[in-house]
């Protein structure tokens, strides 16, 4: 498991699965993309993060913000609090 530090949040992109079993990113489906924003799932929250956010929450960040890295074959992004625009409830 990855642990975020400071006020960073570690997220992974939420993917949609079609009935055929093919997994495609939501960016490929323009009906699920609004104003250049993509849905992400929170994996880890740093101890200095200013708001209440938990693992498994779905958030929205500005497109192309964050630092992308790969861990165990999965793409993750390290994002700052100011890049997060909303939390889905």
Secondary structure by P-SEA (a helix, b strand, c coil): cccccccbbbbbbbbbbcccccccccccccccccccbbbbbbcccccccccccccccccccccccbbbbbcccbbbbbbcccccccccc
